[in-house]
């Protein structure tokens, strides 16, 4: 039931990270604080379709 998802920076809209997500347990969109190499700072990264 795990699916590969892509995380996108909320400031520069750069798609930096991929991760796995359990679709049964986490039904909403994932949001993590990650380092963006383009912004050179820790920013919020949200799951995209």
Secondary structure as UniProt FT lines:
FT   STRAND          2..9
FT   TURN            10..12
FT   STRAND          15..22
FT   TURN            23..25
FT   STRAND          31..36
FT   TURN            37..40
FT   STRAND          41..48
//
